[in-house]
Amino acid sequence: MTPVLRRTWAPCGTTPTFAVRARSHEKVSGIGALVVSPRRHRITLALALYPRLNIRGPQVLRFLRHLARHVRGPVILVWDRGNPHKHHLVRAWLATHPRWEIVWFPPYAPELNPVELLWSYLKYGRLANFAPDTVDEIRSHVGRERRRLGRRPQFLRSFFRHSALPFRV
């Protein structure tokens, strides 16, 4: 849980210090989606955190099932080509859910992905210089950020505007 360190300030002549507990191999992985309603153009952030896990097919499947309970009508998933997205469990689930269509980003094109911009904003902006002692602290802090972003739909739209996607919301 080594924090991302960014610029900070200190009084002139004083070197800034940053207290961090001993390195820990604990981590939190996340899956996120920006969900856009085609009729009303409402935008929401769906986010799932998985402490101490890497994101693999079962976690993606759990996230998709969660989305399926909350998103009505046809769904177009625009995905990068990460291995968890191509996992056999995910493919099998999608094959039985015809209202879900997959559109793949071109390989090596994170600049097209608005969710990558969101992760960057969270990691290098809102969570920079944050040194949690526990995984629960990370979950709590990210949860607060998710709720804060959820109250700012125009800000969520900005991730689409700043991506190189031709899609506009």
DSSP file (Angstrom, degrees, kcal/mol; ACC not computed):
  #  RESIDUE AA STRUCTURE BP1 BP2  ACC     N-H-->O    O-->H-N    N-H-->O    O-->H-N    TCO  KAPPA ALPHA  PHI   PSI    X-CA   Y-CA   Z-CA
    1    1 A M              0   0    0      0, 0.0    24,-0.1     0, 0.0    26,-0.1   0.000 360.0 360.0 360.0  47.0    0.0    0.0    0.0
    2    2 A T        -     0   0    0     22,-0.3   129,-0.0     1,-0.1    20,-0.0  -0.597 360.0-124.8 -72.0 127.1    2.7    2.4   -1.0
    3    3 A P        -     0   0    0      0, 0.0     2,-0.7     0, 0.0   128,-0.1  -0.295  15.8-110.7 -74.0 158.1    1.1    5.8   -1.7
    4    4 A V        -     0   0    0    123,-0.4   125,-3.5   126,-0.2     2,-0.5  -0.800  37.2-147.6 -83.1 119.4    1.4    7.8   -4.9
    5    5 A L        +     0   0    0     -2,-0.7     2,-0.2   123,-0.2   123,-0.1  -0.781  22.9 171.6 -96.6 133.0    3.5   10.8   -3.9
    6    6 A R        -     0   0    0     -2,-0.5   119,-0.0     1,-0.2   118,-0.0  -0.705  43.2 -59.8-125.9 178.3    2.9   14.1   -5.7
    7    7 A R        +     0   0    0     -2,-0.2     2,-0.3     1,-0.0    -1,-0.2  -0.229  57.0 167.1 -59.3 148.2    4.1   17.6   -5.2
    8    8 A T        -     0   0    0     -3,-0.1     2,-0.3     8,-0.0    -1,-0.0  -0.822  26.3-114.5-146.0-173.0    3.4   19.3   -2.0
    9    9 A W        +     0   0    0     -2,-0.3     6,-0.0     6,-0.1     3,-0.0  -0.878  23.7 175.6-129.0 162.1    4.5   22.4   -0.2
   10   10 A A        -     0   0    0     -2,-0.3     3,-0.1     6,-0.1     4,-0.1  -0.963  46.0 -77.0-155.2 158.3    6.4   23.3    3.0
   11   11 A P    >   -     0   0    0      0, 0.0     3,-2.3     0, 0.0     0, 0.0  -0.259  69.5 -78.8 -57.2 149.5    7.6   26.5    4.5
   12   12 A C  T 3  S+     0   0    0      1,-0.3     3,-0.1     3,-0.0    -3,-0.0  -0.234 119.7  18.1 -53.4 130.6   10.7   27.9    2.9
   13   13 A G  T 3  S+     0   0    0      1,-0.2     2,-0.5    -3,-0.1    -1,-0.3   0.384 102.1 106.0  87.9  -3.3   13.8   26.0    4.0
   14   14 A T    <   -     0   0    0     -3,-2.3    -1,-0.2    -4,-0.1    -4,-0.0  -0.941  65.1-138.5-113.1 124.3   11.9   23.0    5.4
   15   15 A T        -     0   0    0     -2,-0.5     2,-0.1    -3,-0.1    -6,-0.1  -0.659  27.0-119.1 -78.4 128.5   11.9   19.8    3.5
   16   16 A P        -     0   0    0      0, 0.0     2,-0.3     0, 0.0    -6,-0.1  -0.431  30.3-159.8 -67.1 140.7    8.5   18.2    3.4
   17   17 A T        -     0   0    0     -2,-0.1     2,-0.4     2,-0.0     0, 0.0  -0.865   7.3-156.4-119.3 157.4    8.3   14.7    5.0
   18   18 A F        -     0   0    0     -2,-0.3     2,-0.5     2,-0.0   111,-0.0  -0.951  10.5-145.0-138.3 113.7    5.7   12.0    4.6
   19   19 A A        +     0   0    0     -2,-0.4     2,-0.4   112,-0.0   112,-0.1  -0.676  25.9 170.6 -84.9 125.4    5.1    9.4    7.2
   20   20 A V        -     0   0    0     -2,-0.5     3,-0.1   -18,-0.0   113,-0.1  -0.994  32.0-118.5-133.7 138.9    4.3    6.0    5.9
   21   21 A R        -     0   0    0     -2,-0.4     3,-0.1   111,-0.2   112,-0.0  -0.215  56.7 -67.9 -64.3 165.8    4.0    2.7    7.7
   22   22 A A  S    S-     0   0    0      1,-0.1    -1,-0.2   -20,-0.0     0, 0.0  -0.203  72.6 -80.1 -53.3 148.1    6.3   -0.1    6.6
   23   23 A R        -     0   0    0     -3,-0.1     2,-0.4     2,-0.1    -1,-0.1  -0.194  50.7-163.9 -54.1 139.3    5.6   -1.4    3.1
   24   24 A S        -     0   0    0      2,-0.2   -22,-0.3    -3,-0.1    -1,-0.0  -0.943  23.8-142.3-125.5 148.0    2.7   -3.8    3.0
   25   25 A H        +     0   0    0     -2,-0.4     2,-0.1   -24,-0.1    -2,-0.1   0.352  67.6 114.5 -91.0   6.9    1.8   -6.2    0.2
   26   26 A E        +     0   0    0     25,-0.0     2,-0.3     2,-0.0    -2,-0.2  -0.433  41.0 166.8 -74.3 153.1   -1.9   -5.5    0.7
   27   27 A K        -     0   0    0     -2,-0.1    25,-3.6   -26,-0.1     2,-0.4  -0.964  32.5-131.1-156.0 169.5   -3.8   -3.8   -2.1
   28   28 A V  E     -A   51   0A   0     -2,-0.3     2,-0.3    23,-0.3    26,-0.1  -0.996  19.8-161.7-129.1 125.7   -7.2   -3.0   -3.4
   29   29 A S  E     -A   50   0A   0     21,-2.1    21,-3.3    -2,-0.4     2,-0.3  -0.769  12.2-157.9-102.8 153.7   -8.1   -3.6   -7.0
   30   30 A G  E     -A   49   0A   0     -2,-0.3     2,-0.4    19,-0.2    19,-0.2  -0.954  18.0-158.9-136.3 153.0  -11.1   -2.0   -8.7
   31   31 A I  E     +A   48   0A   0     17,-2.5    17,-2.7    -2,-0.3     2,-0.3  -0.991  24.5 179.7-123.2 135.0  -13.5   -2.3  -11.5
   32   32 A G  E     -A   47   0A   0     -2,-0.4     2,-0.3    15,-0.2    15,-0.2  -0.959  13.7-176.7-138.2 156.8  -15.3    0.7  -12.8
   33   33 A A  E     -A   46   0A   0     13,-2.4    13,-3.0    -2,-0.3     2,-0.7  -0.988  22.3-141.1-148.4 141.6  -17.8    1.8  -15.4
   34   34 A L  E     -A   45   0A   0     -2,-0.3     2,-0.6    11,-0.2    11,-0.2  -0.937  27.1-156.6 -99.7 116.0  -19.4    5.0  -16.5
   35   35 A V  E     -A   44   0A   0      9,-2.8     9,-2.3    -2,-0.7     2,-0.5  -0.840   8.1-167.8-102.1 122.6  -23.0    4.2  -17.3
   36   36 A V  E     -A   43   0A   0     -2,-0.6     7,-0.2     7,-0.2     3,-0.0  -0.942  17.0-138.2-115.0 126.0  -24.8    6.5  -19.6
   37   37 A S     >  -     0   0    0      5,-3.0     4,-1.6    -2,-0.5     5,-0.1  -0.701  11.4-149.5 -78.7 124.4  -28.6    6.4  -20.1
   38   38 A P  T  4 S+     0   0    0      0, 0.0    -1,-0.1     0, 0.0    -2,-0.0   0.834  90.6  40.9 -68.2 -31.0  -29.3    6.8  -23.8
   39   39 A R  T  4 S+     0   0    0      1,-0.1    -2,-0.0    -3,-0.0    -3,-0.0   0.954 130.6  21.8 -81.6 -52.9  -32.7    8.5  -23.4
   40   40 A R  T  4 S-     0   0    0      2,-0.1    -1,-0.1     1,-0.0     3,-0.1   0.549  93.4-132.5 -94.4  -7.7  -32.1   10.9  -20.5
   41   41 A H     <  +     0   0    0     -4,-1.6     2,-0.2     1,-0.2   128,-0.0   0.785  47.1 162.5  56.9  29.3  -28.3   11.1  -20.9
   42   42 A R        -     0   0    0     -5,-0.1    -5,-3.0    -6,-0.0     2,-0.4  -0.519  23.8-153.7 -71.7 147.4  -27.9   10.5  -17.2
   43   43 A I  E     +A   36   0A   0     -7,-0.2     2,-0.3    -2,-0.2    -7,-0.2  -0.988  16.3 174.7-127.9 135.4  -24.5    9.4  -16.2
   44   44 A T  E     -A   35   0A   0     -9,-2.3    -9,-2.8    -2,-0.4     2,-0.6  -0.940  26.9-125.7-135.0 158.5  -23.5    7.4  -13.1
   45   45 A L  E     -A   34   0A   0     -2,-0.3     2,-0.5   -11,-0.2   -11,-0.2  -0.919  18.3-166.1-106.7 123.3  -20.4    5.8  -11.8
   46   46 A A  E     +A   33   0A   0    -13,-3.0   -13,-2.4    -2,-0.6     2,-0.4  -0.936  16.9 172.0-106.6 131.3  -20.4    2.1  -11.0
   47   47 A L  E     -A   32   0A   0     -2,-0.5     2,-0.4   -15,-0.2   -15,-0.2  -0.998  15.6-174.5-145.0 134.0  -17.4    1.0   -9.0
   48   48 A A  E     -A   31   0A   0    -17,-2.7   -17,-2.5    -2,-0.4     2,-0.4  -0.998  10.6-156.5-130.6 134.0  -16.5   -2.2   -7.2
   49   49 A L  E     -A   30   0A   0     -2,-0.4   -19,-0.2   -19,-0.2    -2,-0.0  -0.884   3.7-165.3-111.8 141.6  -13.4   -2.7   -5.0
   50   50 A Y  E >   -A   29   0A   0    -21,-3.3   -21,-2.1    -2,-0.4     3,-1.3  -0.878  15.1-146.7-128.1  97.2  -11.8   -6.0   -4.3
   51   51 A P  E 3  S+A   28   0A   0      0, 0.0   -23,-0.3     0, 0.0     3,-0.1  -0.372  79.4   0.5 -64.9 139.4   -9.3   -6.0   -1.4
   52   52 A R  T 3  S+     0   0    0    -25,-3.6     2,-0.3     1,-0.2   -24,-0.2   0.647 111.5 105.1  62.3  19.1   -6.3   -8.3   -1.6
   53   53 A L    <   -     0   0    0     -3,-1.3     2,-0.3   -26,-0.2   -24,-0.2  -0.931  64.9-132.9-128.1 151.6   -7.3   -9.6   -5.1
   54   54 A N        -     0   0    0     -2,-0.3     2,-0.6    -3,-0.1     5,-0.1  -0.719  42.6-101.6 -88.1 153.5   -6.3   -9.2   -8.6
   55   55 A I        +     0   0    0     -2,-0.3     2,-0.2   -25,-0.1   -25,-0.0  -0.684  58.1 155.7 -79.8 120.8   -9.1   -8.6  -11.1
   56   56 A R    >>  -     0   0    0     -2,-0.6     4,-2.0    28,-0.1     3,-0.6  -0.694  58.8 -72.9-131.1-175.8   -9.9  -11.8  -12.9
   57   57 A G  H 3> S+     0   0    0      1,-0.2     4,-2.8    -2,-0.2     5,-0.2   0.873 125.6  54.3 -52.2 -47.1  -12.9  -13.3  -14.6
   58   58 A P  H 3> S+     0   0    0      0, 0.0     4,-2.1     0, 0.0    -1,-0.2   0.871 109.7  48.1 -60.5 -35.5  -14.9  -14.1  -11.5
   59   59 A Q  H <> S+     0   0    0     -3,-0.6     4,-2.1     2,-0.2    -2,-0.2   0.905 112.2  48.8 -70.5 -39.9  -14.6  -10.5  -10.3
   60   60 A V  H  X S+     0   0    0     -4,-2.0     4,-2.7     2,-0.2     5,-0.2   0.920 111.2  50.9 -63.2 -42.9  -15.7   -9.1  -13.7
   61   61 A L  H  X S+     0   0    0     -4,-2.8     4,-2.5     1,-0.2    -2,-0.2   0.915 108.9  50.3 -61.2 -43.7  -18.6  -11.5  -13.8
   62   62 A R  H  X S+     0   0    0     -4,-2.1     4,-1.9    -5,-0.2    -1,-0.2   0.908 111.6  49.1 -60.6 -41.4  -19.7  -10.4  -10.3
   63   63 A F  H  X S+     0   0    0     -4,-2.1     4,-2.6     2,-0.2    -2,-0.2   0.912 110.3  50.3 -64.8 -43.7  -19.5   -6.7  -11.5
   64   64 A L  H  X S+     0   0    0     -4,-2.7     4,-2.8     1,-0.2    -2,-0.2   0.902 109.0  51.8 -62.5 -41.1  -21.5   -7.5  -14.6
   65   65 A R  H  X S+     0   0    0     -4,-2.5     4,-1.4     2,-0.2    -1,-0.2   0.901 109.5  50.4 -62.2 -39.6  -24.2   -9.2  -12.6
   66   66 A H  H  X S+     0   0    0     -4,-1.9     4,-0.9    -5,-0.2     3,-0.4   0.943 112.0  46.9 -62.3 -47.6  -24.4   -6.2  -10.4
   67   67 A L  H >X S+     0   0    0     -4,-2.6     4,-2.4     1,-0.2     3,-1.0   0.905 106.7  58.5 -60.3 -41.0  -24.7   -3.9  -13.4
   68   68 A A  H 3< S+     0   0    0     -4,-2.8    -1,-0.2     1,-0.3    -2,-0.2   0.824 103.6  52.6 -60.4 -31.8  -27.4   -6.2  -14.9
   69   69 A R  H 3< S+     0   0    0     -4,-1.4    -1,-0.3    -3,-0.4    -2,-0.2   0.763 120.1  33.2 -73.0 -24.0  -29.6   -5.7  -11.8
   70   70 A H  H << S+     0   0    0     -3,-1.0     2,-0.5    -4,-0.9    -2,-0.2   0.599 106.2  70.2-111.0 -14.4  -29.4   -1.9  -12.1
   71   71 A V     <  -     0   0    0     -4,-2.4     2,-0.2    -5,-0.1    -1,-0.1  -0.926  65.5-159.3-112.1 123.6  -29.2   -1.1  -15.8
   72   72 A R        +     0   0    0     -2,-0.5    -3,-0.0     2,-0.1    -2,-0.0  -0.564  49.4  13.4 -97.2 162.4  -32.3   -1.7  -17.9
   73   73 A G  S    S-     0   0    0     -2,-0.2    -2,-0.1     2,-0.1    26,-0.0  -0.111 108.5 -12.9  74.0-170.8  -32.6   -2.2  -21.6
   74   74 A P        -     0   0    0      0, 0.0     2,-0.4     0, 0.0    26,-0.2  -0.319  64.0-154.9 -65.7 146.9  -29.8   -2.9  -24.1
   75   75 A V  E     -b  100   0B   0     24,-3.3    26,-3.2    -4,-0.0     2,-0.6  -0.987   9.3-161.6-126.8 130.7  -26.3   -2.4  -22.9
   76   76 A I  E     -b  101   0B   0     -2,-0.4     2,-0.6    24,-0.2    26,-0.2  -0.956  11.7-160.5-110.4 114.7  -23.2   -1.6  -25.0
   77   77 A L  E     -b  102   0B   0     24,-3.3    26,-3.1    -2,-0.6     2,-0.7  -0.842   1.4-161.1 -94.0 123.1  -20.0   -2.4  -23.1
   78   78 A V  E     +b  103   0B   0     -2,-0.6     2,-0.3    24,-0.2    26,-0.2  -0.923  25.5 175.8-106.5 112.8  -17.0   -0.7  -24.5
   79   79 A W  E     -b  104   0B   0     24,-2.3    26,-3.7    -2,-0.7     2,-0.1  -0.819  33.4-127.1-122.6 151.7  -14.0   -2.6  -23.2
   80   80 A D        -     0   0    0     -2,-0.3     5,-0.0    24,-0.2    -1,-0.0  -0.326  44.9-100.7 -78.3 178.7  -10.3   -2.7  -23.5
   81   81 A R        +     0   0    0     25,-0.2     5,-0.1    -2,-0.1    -1,-0.1  -0.037  64.8 151.8 -98.4  33.3   -8.8   -6.0  -24.3
   82   82 A G    >>  -     0   0    0      1,-0.1     3,-1.1     3,-0.1     4,-0.7  -0.313  55.4-117.6 -62.7 145.9   -7.7   -7.0  -20.8
   83   83 A N  G >4 S+     0   0    0      1,-0.3     3,-1.2     2,-0.2     4,-0.4   0.854 111.3  60.1 -55.5 -39.9   -7.6  -10.7  -20.1
   84   84 A P  G >4 S+     0   0    0      0, 0.0     3,-0.9     0, 0.0    -1,-0.3   0.847 101.2  55.7 -60.1 -30.1  -10.3  -10.6  -17.4
   85   85 A H  G <4 S+     0   0    0     -3,-1.1    -2,-0.2     1,-0.2    -3,-0.1   0.730 110.4  45.1 -71.8 -20.8  -12.8   -9.2  -20.0
   86   86 A K  G << S+     0   0    0     -3,-1.2    -1,-0.2    -4,-0.7    -3,-0.1   0.296  82.9 134.6-104.9   8.4  -12.1  -12.2  -22.2
   87   87 A H    <>  -     0   0    0     -3,-0.9     4,-2.7    -4,-0.4     3,-0.2  -0.225  66.3-118.7 -59.7 146.9  -12.3  -14.8  -19.4
   88   88 A H  H  > S+     0   0    0      1,-0.2     4,-2.3     2,-0.2     5,-0.2   0.833 113.6  53.8 -60.4 -33.9  -14.4  -17.9  -20.2
   89   89 A L  H  > S+     0   0    0      2,-0.2     4,-2.1     1,-0.2    -1,-0.2   0.908 111.0  46.0 -65.8 -40.7  -16.9  -17.2  -17.4
   90   90 A V  H  > S+     0   0    0     -3,-0.2     4,-2.7     2,-0.2     5,-0.2   0.929 112.9  49.3 -67.3 -45.5  -17.5  -13.7  -18.7
   91   91 A R  H  X S+     0   0    0     -4,-2.7     4,-2.0     1,-0.2    -2,-0.2   0.907 111.4  49.9 -60.4 -41.7  -17.9  -14.9  -22.3
   92   92 A A  H  X S+     0   0    0     -4,-2.3     4,-1.0    -5,-0.2    -1,-0.2   0.916 111.8  47.7 -64.5 -42.7  -20.3  -17.6  -21.2
   93   93 A W  H >< S+     0   0    0     -4,-2.1     3,-0.8     1,-0.2     4,-0.3   0.930 112.0  49.2 -63.9 -45.5  -22.4  -15.1  -19.2
   94   94 A L  H >< S+     0   0    0     -4,-2.7     3,-1.2     1,-0.2     6,-0.3   0.846 104.4  60.0 -63.7 -33.3  -22.5  -12.6  -22.1
   95   95 A A  H 3< S+     0   0    0     -4,-2.0    -1,-0.2     1,-0.3    -2,-0.2   0.789 107.3  46.4 -64.8 -26.7  -23.5  -15.4  -24.5
   96   96 A T  T << S+     0   0    0     -4,-1.0    -1,-0.3    -3,-0.8    -2,-0.2   0.392 105.9  64.0 -95.6   2.9  -26.7  -15.9  -22.4
   97   97 A H    X   +     0   0    0     -3,-1.2     3,-2.0    -4,-0.3    -1,-0.2  -0.739  59.3 176.6-126.5  82.4  -27.5  -12.2  -22.1
   98   98 A P  T 3  S+     0   0    0      0, 0.0    -1,-0.1     0, 0.0    -4,-0.1   0.664  73.1  71.0 -66.1 -16.2  -28.2  -10.9  -25.6
   99   99 A R  T 3  S+     0   0    0    -25,-0.1   -24,-3.3   -26,-0.0     2,-0.6   0.632  86.1  82.0 -74.5  -9.0  -29.1   -7.4  -24.5
  100  100 A W  E <   -b   75   0B   0     -3,-2.0     2,-0.4    -6,-0.3   -24,-0.2  -0.855  62.2-174.2 -99.0 121.8  -25.4   -6.9  -23.8
  101  101 A E  E     -b   76   0B   0    -26,-3.2   -24,-3.3    -2,-0.6     2,-0.5  -0.925  13.5-143.1-114.6 140.6  -23.2   -6.0  -26.7
  102  102 A I  E     -b   77   0B   0     -2,-0.4     2,-0.4   -26,-0.2   -24,-0.2  -0.889  14.7-176.7-106.6 131.2  -19.4   -5.8  -26.6
  103  103 A V  E     -b   78   0B   0    -26,-3.1   -24,-2.3    -2,-0.5     2,-0.4  -0.998  20.9-142.4-121.1 127.5  -17.4   -3.2  -28.5
  104  104 A W  E     -b   79   0B   0     -2,-0.4   -24,-0.2   -26,-0.2   -23,-0.1  -0.721   7.2-130.0 -95.5 136.3  -13.7   -3.5  -28.1
  105  105 A F        -     0   0    0    -26,-3.7     3,-0.1    -2,-0.4   -26,-0.0  -0.455  42.3 -93.7 -67.1 153.5  -11.3   -0.6  -27.9
  106  106 A P    >   -     0   0    0      0, 0.0     3,-0.7     0, 0.0   -25,-0.2  -0.355  57.2 -83.2 -62.2 154.5   -8.4   -0.9  -30.3
  107  107 A P  T 3  S+     0   0    0      0, 0.0   -27,-0.0     0, 0.0    -3,-0.0  -0.288 110.5   9.4 -59.7 145.0   -5.3   -2.5  -28.7
  108  108 A Y  T 3  S+     0   0    0      1,-0.1     3,-0.1    -3,-0.1   -28,-0.0   0.891  89.8 126.9  54.7  48.8   -3.1   -0.2  -26.6
  109  109 A A    X   +     0   0    0     -3,-0.7     3,-1.8     1,-0.1     4,-0.4  -0.403  11.5 149.3-131.1  58.2   -5.5    2.8  -26.7
  110  110 A P  G >   +     0   0    0      0, 0.0     3,-1.2     0, 0.0     6,-0.2   0.772  68.4  71.8 -63.6 -22.4   -6.0    3.9  -23.1
  111  111 A E  G 3  S+     0   0    0      1,-0.3    53,-1.7    -3,-0.1    54,-0.2   0.703  95.0  53.9 -66.4 -17.1   -6.5    7.5  -24.3
  112  112 A L  G <  S+     0   0    0     -3,-1.8    -1,-0.3    51,-0.2    53,-0.2   0.660  90.6  88.3 -84.9 -16.8   -9.8    6.4  -25.8
  113  113 A N    X>  -     0   0    0     -3,-1.2     4,-1.3    -4,-0.4     3,-0.7  -0.734  56.8-166.0 -94.5 109.1  -11.1    5.0  -22.5
  114  114 A P  H 3> S+     0   0    0      0, 0.0     4,-1.8     0, 0.0    -1,-0.2   0.804  90.5  60.2 -61.9 -27.9  -12.9    7.5  -20.2
  115  115 A V  H 3> S+     0   0    0      1,-0.2     4,-2.6     2,-0.2     5,-0.2   0.846  99.5  56.1 -70.0 -31.6  -12.6    5.1  -17.3
  116  116 A E  H <> S+     0   0    0     -3,-0.7     4,-2.3    -6,-0.2    -1,-0.2   0.896 106.7  50.2 -63.1 -38.8   -8.8    5.1  -17.6
  117  117 A L  H  X S+     0   0    0     -4,-1.3     4,-2.5     2,-0.2    -2,-0.2   0.890 109.4  51.7 -64.6 -38.4   -9.0    8.9  -17.2
  118  118 A L  H  X S+     0   0    0     -4,-1.8     4,-2.6     2,-0.2    -2,-0.2   0.937 109.7  48.3 -62.0 -47.7  -11.2    8.4  -14.1
  119  119 A W  H  X S+     0   0    0     -4,-2.6     4,-3.2     1,-0.2     5,-0.3   0.915 111.9  50.3 -59.7 -42.2   -8.7    6.0  -12.6
  120  120 A S  H  X S+     0   0    0     -4,-2.3     4,-2.7     1,-0.2     5,-0.5   0.922 109.7  50.3 -62.2 -44.3   -5.9    8.5  -13.3
  121  121 A Y  H  X>S+     0   0    0     -4,-2.5     5,-1.7     1,-0.2     4,-1.2   0.927 115.6  42.8 -59.1 -45.8   -7.9   11.3  -11.7
  122  122 A L  I  <>S+     0   0    0     -4,-2.6     5,-2.9     3,-0.2     6,-0.2   0.954 120.2  40.1 -66.1 -49.6   -8.5    9.2   -8.6
  123  123 A K  I  <5S+     0   0    0     -4,-3.2  -119,-0.2     1,-0.2    -2,-0.2   0.935 128.3  27.9 -69.1 -48.2   -5.0    7.8   -8.2
  124  124 A Y  I  <5S+     0   0    0     -4,-2.7    -1,-0.2    -5,-0.3    -3,-0.2   0.559 133.5  29.5 -95.3  -8.4   -2.9   10.8   -9.1
  125  125 A G  I ><5S+     0   0    0     -4,-1.2     3,-0.7    -5,-0.5    -3,-0.2   0.726 127.5  22.0-109.5 -78.7   -5.3   13.5   -8.0
  126  126 A R  I 3 <S+     0   0    0     -5,-1.7    -3,-0.2     1,-0.2    -4,-0.2   0.790 131.2  38.8 -69.8 -30.3   -7.7   12.6   -5.2
  127  127 A L  T > <S+     0   0    0     -5,-2.9     3,-1.5    -6,-0.3  -123,-0.4   0.397  84.8 122.6-102.6   3.0   -5.7    9.8   -3.6
  128  128 A A  T <  S+     0   0    0     -3,-0.7  -123,-0.2     1,-0.3     3,-0.1  -0.383  81.5  11.8 -64.5 143.2   -2.2   11.3   -4.1
  129  129 A N  T 3  S+     0   0    0   -125,-3.5     2,-0.6     1,-0.2    -1,-0.3   0.680  93.3 136.0  62.0  20.5   -0.3   11.6   -0.9
  130  130 A F    <   -     0   0    0     -3,-1.5  -126,-0.2  -126,-0.3    -1,-0.2  -0.886  33.6-173.0 -99.3 120.1   -2.8    9.5    0.9
  131  131 A A        -     0   0    0     -2,-0.6  -110,-0.1  -128,-0.1     2,-0.1  -0.776   7.0-168.7-117.6  85.9   -1.1    6.9    3.2
  132  132 A P        -     0   0    0      0, 0.0  -111,-0.2     0, 0.0     3,-0.1  -0.388  19.0-151.8 -73.7 151.5   -3.7    4.5    4.6
  133  133 A D  S    S+     0   0    0      1,-0.1     2,-0.3    -2,-0.1     3,-0.0   0.712  79.0  26.7 -89.7 -24.8   -2.8    2.1    7.3
  134  134 A T  S  > S-     0   0    0      1,-0.1     4,-1.3  -133,-0.0     3,-0.2  -0.905  76.6-116.2-137.0 162.3   -5.3   -0.5    6.3
  135  135 A V  H  > S+     0   0    0     -2,-0.3     4,-2.5     1,-0.2     5,-0.2   0.856 115.5  60.7 -63.1 -36.0   -7.2   -1.8    3.3
  136  136 A D  H  > S+     0   0    0      1,-0.2     4,-2.6     2,-0.2    -1,-0.2   0.854  99.7  55.4 -62.2 -34.2  -10.4   -0.7    4.9
  137  137 A E  H  > S+     0   0    0     -3,-0.2     4,-2.5     2,-0.2    -1,-0.2   0.906 107.9  48.6 -63.8 -40.8   -9.2    2.9    5.0
  138  138 A I  H  X S+     0   0    0     -4,-1.3     4,-3.0     2,-0.2     5,-0.3   0.952 111.8  48.9 -62.6 -48.9   -8.6    2.7    1.2
  139  139 A R  H  X S+     0   0    0     -4,-2.5     4,-2.4     1,-0.2    -2,-0.2   0.915 112.9  47.8 -57.6 -44.3  -12.1    1.3    0.7
  140  140 A S  H  X S+     0   0    0     -4,-2.6     4,-2.1     2,-0.2    -1,-0.2   0.927 113.8  46.4 -63.4 -45.7  -13.6    4.0    2.9
  141  141 A H  H  X S+     0   0    0     -4,-2.5     4,-2.1     2,-0.2    -2,-0.2   0.921 114.1  46.9 -65.1 -45.2  -11.7    6.8    1.2
  142  142 A V  H  X S+     0   0    0     -4,-3.0     4,-2.6     1,-0.2    -1,-0.2   0.877 109.5  55.8 -65.3 -36.9  -12.5    5.6   -2.3
  143  143 A G  H  X S+     0   0    0     -4,-2.4     4,-2.3    -5,-0.3    -1,-0.2   0.908 107.3  49.0 -60.7 -42.1  -16.2    5.1   -1.3
  144  144 A R  H  X S+     0   0    0     -4,-2.1     4,-2.4     2,-0.2    -2,-0.2   0.912 111.5  49.6 -62.6 -42.1  -16.3    8.8   -0.3
  145  145 A E  H  X S+     0   0    0     -4,-2.1     4,-2.8     2,-0.2    -2,-0.2   0.898 109.1  52.2 -64.2 -39.7  -14.7    9.8   -3.6
  146  146 A R  H  X S+     0   0    0     -4,-2.6     4,-2.3     2,-0.2    -2,-0.2   0.927 111.1  46.7 -62.1 -44.9  -17.3    7.7   -5.5
  147  147 A R  H  X S+     0   0    0     -4,-2.3     4,-1.0     2,-0.2    -1,-0.2   0.900 112.1  51.2 -64.1 -39.7  -20.2    9.4   -3.7
  148  148 A R  H >< S+     0   0    0     -4,-2.4     3,-0.7     1,-0.2    -2,-0.2   0.927 112.2  45.8 -63.0 -45.0  -18.6   12.8   -4.3
  149  149 A L  H >< S+     0   0    0     -4,-2.8     3,-2.0     1,-0.2     7,-0.3   0.860 104.9  62.4 -66.0 -34.8  -18.2   12.1   -8.0
  150  150 A G  H 3< S+     0   0    0     -4,-2.3    -1,-0.2     1,-0.3    -2,-0.2   0.761 100.4  53.8 -62.2 -24.9  -21.8   10.7   -8.2
  151  151 A R  T << S+     0   0    0     -4,-1.0    -1,-0.3    -3,-0.7    -2,-0.2   0.409 102.9  62.8 -87.4   2.1  -23.1   14.1   -7.2
  152  152 A R    X>  +     0   0    0     -3,-2.0     4,-1.9     1,-0.1     3,-0.6  -0.584  54.4 163.5-127.6  70.3  -21.2   15.7  -10.0
  153  153 A P  H 3> S+     0   0    0      0, 0.0     4,-2.3     0, 0.0     5,-0.2   0.841  77.4  57.5 -59.7 -33.8  -22.5   14.4  -13.3
  154  154 A Q  H 3> S+     0   0    0      1,-0.2     4,-1.3     2,-0.2    -2,-0.1   0.887 106.0  50.3 -63.9 -36.2  -21.0   17.2  -15.4
  155  155 A F  H <> S+     0   0    0     -3,-0.6     4,-0.7     2,-0.2     3,-0.2   0.906 108.8  51.1 -67.5 -40.8  -17.6   16.2  -14.0
  156  156 A L  H >X S+     0   0    0     -4,-1.9     3,-1.0    -7,-0.3     4,-0.6   0.889 106.9  55.1 -62.2 -38.0  -18.2   12.5  -15.0
  157  157 A R  H >X S+     0   0    0     -4,-2.3     4,-2.1     1,-0.2     3,-0.9   0.829  95.2  68.5 -62.3 -30.8  -19.1   13.7  -18.5
  158  158 A S  H 3X S+     0   0    0     -4,-1.3     4,-2.3     1,-0.3    -1,-0.2   0.794  89.5  62.4 -62.5 -26.6  -15.8   15.5  -18.7
  159  159 A F  H <X S+     0   0    0     -3,-1.0     4,-0.5    -4,-0.7    -1,-0.3   0.862 106.8  44.9 -66.7 -33.3  -14.0   12.1  -18.8
  160  160 A F  H X< S+     0   0    0     -3,-0.9     3,-0.7    -4,-0.6     5,-0.3   0.917 112.1  51.6 -71.2 -44.2  -15.9   11.4  -22.0
  161  161 A R  H 3< S+     0   0    0     -4,-2.1    -2,-0.2     1,-0.2    -1,-0.2   0.872 112.5  45.9 -61.0 -36.5  -15.1   14.9  -23.4
  162  162 A H  H 3< S+     0   0    0     -4,-2.3    -1,-0.2    -5,-0.2    -2,-0.2   0.543  97.9  85.2 -88.5  -6.5  -11.4   14.5  -22.7
  163  163 A S  S << S-     0   0    0     -3,-0.7   -51,-0.2    -4,-0.5   -52,-0.1  -0.468  89.2-117.9 -82.6 167.1  -11.1   11.0  -24.1
  164  164 A A  S    S+     0   0    0    -53,-1.7   -52,-0.2    -2,-0.1    -1,-0.1   0.215  72.5 127.7 -90.2  16.1  -10.5   10.6  -27.8
  165  165 A L        -     0   0    0     -5,-0.3    -2,-0.1   -54,-0.2   -52,-0.0  -0.463  60.9-141.1 -71.4 142.7  -13.8    8.8  -28.2
  166  166 A P  S    S+     0   0    0      0, 0.0     2,-0.3     0, 0.0    -1,-0.1   0.610  76.0 102.1 -76.5  -9.8  -16.2   10.1  -30.9
  167  167 A F        -     0   0    0     -7,-0.1     2,-0.4     2,-0.0    -2,-0.1  -0.562  56.7-165.6 -76.1 132.5  -19.1    9.4  -28.4
  168  168 A R              0   0    0     -2,-0.3   -11,-0.0     1,-0.1    -7,-0.0  -0.944 360.0 360.0-122.7 144.3  -20.5   12.5  -26.6
  169  169 A V              0   0    0     -2,-0.4    -1,-0.1   -12,-0.2   -12,-0.1   0.331 360.0 360.0-121.4 360.0  -22.7   12.7  -23.6
